[in-house]
Amino acid sequence: MANIKSAKKRIITNAKKAEANKSVKSSVKTAVKKVNAAVEAKDREAAAAALKEATSKIESAASKGVLKKNTASRKVSRLSVSVNKIEA
C-alpha cells in the first residue's frame, strides 16, 4: 500500500475508473453478442435493431476512451457486414 497521500488517492481513483470502464466494456460485449445471436438465427429485423443499439454503445465507449477509435470503427464495420450478409 502506498504511503503518500496523492498515491493513495490515485489508487482509489484508478479503481473507480477501472470499474466504470469494465461496465462500459461489458455492455458493449453484450450488445455485440445480441447482434451475433440475431445473425445466427437469420432474423434480419432483430439483427438490424440490435446493430443500431450495438453501434450506439460502441461509439459511446470510443468517445469515453474505453475503446480506441479504430477499434470501435472495426467492430461496427464487422457487425454491419455480418448483418448485411443475411438473406432477406
Backbone as CSV, one residue per row, in Angstrom:
resi,resn,N_x,N_y,N_z,CA_x,CA_y,CA_z,C_x,C_y,C_z
1,MET,0.841,-1.183,0.000,0.000,0.000,0.000,0.885,1.245,0.000
2,ALA,0.443,2.242,-0.733,1.207,3.485,-0.846,1.162,4.270,0.458
3,ASN,2.195,5.029,0.712,2.257,5.865,1.909,1.920,7.318,1.623
4,ILE,2.202,7.770,0.403,1.985,9.161,0.044,0.499,9.389,-0.229
5,LYS,-0.004,10.508,0.258,-1.436,10.793,0.158,-1.934,10.815,-1.285
6,SER,-1.172,11.442,-2.166,-1.599,11.532,-3.569,-1.601,10.154,-4.226
7,ALA,-0.668,9.298,-3.825,-0.615,7.943,-4.383,-1.819,7.124,-3.913
8,LYS,-2.195,7.319,-2.647,-3.387,6.639,-2.124,-4.623,7.077,-2.899
9,LYS,-4.703,8.377,-3.157,-5.841,8.926,-3.903,-5.882,8.349,-5.318
10,ARG,-4.725,8.239,-5.951,-4.664,7.700,-7.312,-5.141,6.246,-7.342
11,ILE,-4.790,5.479,-6.323,-5.209,4.077,-6.256,-6.737,3.998,-6.222
12,ILE,-7.341,4.829,-5.384,-8.807,4.837,-5.275,-9.446,5.306,-6.576
13,THR,-8.907,6.392,-7.148,-9.433,6.947,-8.399,-9.327,5.942,-9.534
14,ASN,-8.168,5.292,-9.636,-7.960,4.310,-10.698,-8.908,3.135,-10.551
15,ALA,-9.173,2.719,-9.321,-10.103,1.609,-9.095,-11.504,1.986,-9.557
16,LYS,-11.923,3.226,-9.262,-13.252,3.696,-9.691,-13.347,3.733,-11.213
17,LYS,-12.300,4.268,-11.840,-12.305,4.366,-13.305,-12.280,2.989,-13.952
18,ALA,-11.521,2.062,-13.369,-11.461,0.699,-13.907,-12.829,0.043,-13.829
19,GLU,-13.541,0.266,-12.734,-14.884,-0.296,-12.553,-15.842,0.273,-13.595
20,ALA,-15.774,1.584,-13.817,-16.637,2.234,-14.815,-16.323,1.711,-16.211
21,ASN,-15.028,1.585,-16.530,-14.627,1.092,-17.847,-15.072,-0.348,-18.042
22,LYS,-15.001,-1.150,-16.984,-15.418,-2.547,-17.062,-16.909,-2.629,-17.393
23,SER,-17.692,-1.757,-16.790,-19.127,-1.720,-17.034,-19.422,-1.378,-18.498
24,VAL,-18.715,-0.394,-19.027,-18.925,0.015,-20.424,-18.516,-1.106,-21.369
25,LYS,-17.366,-1.737,-21.115,-16.908,-2.841,-21.963,-17.890,-3.990,-21.935
26,SER,-18.434,-4.272,-20.760,-19.397,-5.359,-20.605,-20.656,-5.083,-21.419
27,SER,-21.143,-3.845,-21.384,-22.351,-3.509,-22.142,-22.095,-3.609,-23.647
28,VAL,-20.892,-3.260,-24.077,-20.530,-3.387,-25.498,-20.529,-4.865,-25.895
29,LYS,-19.904,-5.706,-25.062,-19.848,-7.140,-25.367,-21.240,-7.746,-25.441
30,THR,-22.119,-7.353,-24.523,-23.486,-7.860,-24.511,-24.213,-7.457,-25.793
31,ALA,-24.056,-6.205,-26.198,-24.706,-5.715,-27.415,-24.202,-6.469,-28.644
32,VAL,-22.895,-6.723,-28.692,-22.308,-7.466,-29.819,-22.842,-8.894,-29.846
33,LYS,-22.966,-9.513,-28.668,-23.495,-10.875,-28.599,-24.931,-10.938,-29.102
34,LYS,-25.732,-9.891,-28.792,-27.120,-9.849,-29.267,-27.166,-9.797,-30.793
35,VAL,-26.291,-8.999,-31.377,-26.241,-8.913,-32.846,-25.850,-10.263,-33.426
36,ASN,-24.811,-10.874,-32.872,-24.347,-12.161,-33.390,-25.415,-13.248,-33.247
37,ALA,-26.166,-13.216,-32.153,-27.231,-14.199,-31.957,-28.331,-14.021,-33.000
38,ALA,-28.678,-12.762,-33.292,-29.705,-12.484,-34.299,-29.221,-12.896,-35.689
39,VAL,-27.930,-12.700,-35.956,-27.364,-13.101,-37.248,-27.391,-14.621,-37.377
40,GLU,-27.036,-15.320,-36.292,-27.067,-16.795,-36.303,-28.474,-17.313,-36.560
41,ALA,-29.473,-16.607,-36.001,-30.873,-17.010,-36.166,-31.440,-16.542,-37.507
42,LYS,-30.633,-15.792,-38.264,-31.031,-15.246,-39.567,-32.283,-14.373,-39.463
43,ASP,-32.384,-13.640,-38.364,-33.506,-12.723,-38.133,-33.056,-11.316,-38.499
44,ARG,-33.388,-10.891,-39.705,-32.876,-9.628,-40.241,-33.338,-8.410,-39.429
45,GLU,-34.623,-8.387,-39.050,-35.147,-7.225,-38.320,-34.501,-7.099,-36.937
46,ALA,-34.428,-8.225,-36.238,-33.821,-8.211,-34.901,-32.338,-7.846,-34.990
47,ALA,-31.670,-8.356,-36.017,-30.248,-8.065,-36.188,-30.038,-6.576,-36.454
48,ALA,-30.910,-5.998,-37.277,-30.778,-4.573,-37.594,-31.004,-3.721,-36.342
49,ALA,-32.004,-4.092,-35.552,-32.288,-3.348,-34.322,-31.131,-3.493,-33.333
50,ALA,-30.616,-4.713,-33.207,-29.502,-4.965,-32.293,-28.251,-4.238,-32.780
51,LEU,-28.074,-4.172,-34.098,-26.915,-3.472,-34.666,-26.958,-1.984,-34.314
52,LYS,-28.147,-1.403,-34.396,-28.292,0.017,-34.075,-27.896,0.277,-32.624
53,GLU,-28.361,-0.580,-31.718,-28.026,-0.432,-30.300,-26.533,-0.660,-30.061
54,ALA,-25.998,-1.703,-30.707,-24.581,-2.024,-30.525,-23.693,-0.893,-31.044
55,THR,-24.053,-0.334,-32.189,-23.288,0.763,-32.765,-23.256,1.941,-31.801
56,SER,-24.416,2.228,-31.218,-24.511,3.328,-30.261,-23.596,3.092,-29.060
57,LYS,-23.627,1.873,-28.520,-22.811,1.559,-27.347,-21.316,1.594,-27.685
58,ILE,-20.966,1.097,-28.872,-19.560,1.083,-29.283,-19.040,2.506,-29.473
59,GLU,-19.828,3.341,-30.136,-19.418,4.734,-30.354,-19.294,5.473,-29.024
60,SER,-20.214,5.183,-28.109,-20.173,5.797,-26.782,-18.892,5.392,-26.046
61,ALA,-18.551,4.104,-26.132,-17.332,3.616,-25.484,-16.099,4.283,-26.086
62,ALA,-16.120,4.493,-27.397,-14.982,5.134,-28.060,-14.863,6.591,-27.617
63,SER,-15.991,7.271,-27.480,-15.941,8.681,-27.077,-15.482,8.824,-25.632
64,LYS,-15.748,7.809,-24.806,-15.310,7.839,-23.410,-13.860,7.409,-23.258
65,GLY,-13.261,6.904,-24.345,-11.869,6.490,-24.297,-11.684,5.057,-23.823
66,VAL,-12.781,4.313,-23.689,-12.680,2.916,-23.264,-12.171,2.073,-24.427
67,LEU,-12.676,2.354,-25.627,-12.192,1.704,-26.846,-11.485,2.762,-27.687
68,LYS,-10.454,2.338,-28.410,-9.807,3.264,-29.336,-10.717,3.460,-30.541
69,LYS,-10.531,4.589,-31.220,-11.398,4.965,-32.330,-11.400,3.915,-33.438
70,ASN,-10.221,3.439,-33.816,-10.138,2.460,-34.898,-10.729,1.119,-34.491
71,THR,-10.580,0.746,-33.233,-11.147,-0.497,-32.735,-12.663,-0.428,-32.809
72,ALA,-13.221,0.695,-32.390,-14.672,0.880,-32.444,-15.161,0.818,-33.883
73,SER,-14.442,1.480,-34.769,-14.808,1.503,-36.183,-14.772,0.097,-36.771
74,ARG,-13.747,-0.669,-36.414,-13.604,-2.036,-36.907,-14.742,-2.922,-36.415
75,LYS,-15.097,-2.782,-35.147,-16.187,-3.582,-34.582,-17.503,-3.284,-35.296
76,VAL,-17.801,-1.996,-35.482,-19.041,-1.593,-36.146,-19.059,-2.119,-37.582
77,SER,-17.936,-2.000,-38.262,-17.838,-2.444,-39.646,-18.101,-3.940,-39.766
78,ARG,-17.477,-4.728,-38.915,-17.636,-6.181,-38.969,-19.063,-6.597,-38.637
79,LEU,-19.671,-5.924,-37.677,-21.058,-6.237,-37.337,-21.982,-5.883,-38.503
80,SER,-21.745,-4.737,-39.124,-22.568,-4.309,-40.251,-22.482,-5.297,-41.406
81,VAL,-21.277,-5.749,-41.685,-21.082,-6.728,-42.764,-21.840,-8.016,-42.450
82,SER,-21.755,-8.477,-41.210,-22.439,-9.719,-40.847,-23.954,-9.584,-40.953
83,VAL,-24.486,-8.429,-40.582,-25.934,-8.205,-40.676,-26.356,-8.104,-42.138
84,ASN,-25.544,-7.438,-42.953,-25.881,-7.266,-44.365,-25.799,-8.568,-45.156
85,LYS,-25.075,-9.561,-44.634,-24.961,-10.848,-45.327,-26.209,-11.719,-45.163
86,ILE,-27.081,-11.353,-44.208,-28.301,-12.147,-44.000,-29.192,-12.007,-45.223
87,GLU,-29.646,-13.155,-45.764,-30.528,-13.118,-46.913,-31.926,-12.721,-46.457
88,ALA,-32.544,-11.820,-47.194,-33.894,-11.347,-46.839,-34.939,-12.388,-47.192
